[in-house]
Amino acid sequence: MYQFINTVLIGITSGAIYSLMAIALVLVWRSTRVVNFAQAGMALLSTYIGYECIQRFHSFWLALFIAMIAGAGIAAAVDSVFMRTLFRRVSHGPIAGVAPIIATLGLLGLIRAGLGLFVGNADVSIRPPVSNIGYTISGHTLAFSPLKLVIVSSAMTLMLALSLLFSKTNIGLSLRASAFSPEIARLAGVKVDRVRTLGWAIAGAAGAAAGILQTPNGTGALSPDSLDFSLLLVFGFIAAVIGGLDSLLGAVLGGLLLGLVLAFVLTYISGSLVFITAFVLLIIVLLVRPQGIIGMNRGRRA
């Protein structure tokens, strides 16, 4: 019984982090129809900025806030300086559809290489802001600690804030309009390019939050070649596709579903099958419902 409960708790914690990365990917996809593989690199860079803040100010929460601001700024700069120029150059070429995706892969490599050049490849550690020792109930220690409670609470708060932003504010309406029909949005007076950059910035902030919350929950080690961030990108992308690349709600559901499935495989089958299970689940969903759990065949969802 306790093993089952622990497995569910582990899955929810991991799924919350995957959901944040999935949301970041969905935001960029909705606005530009580009799968931003550089998201992991931007999250890694933002996490390093958060690490430096922790070293200077000794506050995890301040570091989280600054990392999110930095992530937003980095993503906005990437869109306004790099992606807009690229779209203008290749918008009518034979590789217009794949060039931006390839460019984000190249940008991911550049960010990792640049970090390795400036900070070195040695591991650094981000200490948990609270205890990572599981709560004890009736003599049984749960796989759910104050740290995991902080992670789940922070992730859910950010998801709720984004949901309210998109559904209840004029900014959210502009973001949805620019994604759904940029031409009509322009006629309505929406500055589509600026709104899309705002979408990138929000995605950058969500990715930064995922990165800095994931680090103390994983190995605790941070390096330019960190495997945790590679897995975060892969699992975040799979979660986004499973949920539906056009749906923020789908990103959340996809992340939680993926986290739970992988937790049960890890606990009851074998840890060596976790990585391949994610792709098996992805293939099954694509065969049964190619648009994702929440995605639609026509139009887009908020």
Helices and strands as residue ranges (DSSP letters): H 2-32, H 39-57, H 60-77, I 78-83, H 84-90, H 99-119, E 124-125, E 136-137, E 140-141, H 146-168, H 170-180, H 182-187, H 192-217, E 221-222, H 227-243, H 248-268, G 271-273, H 274-288
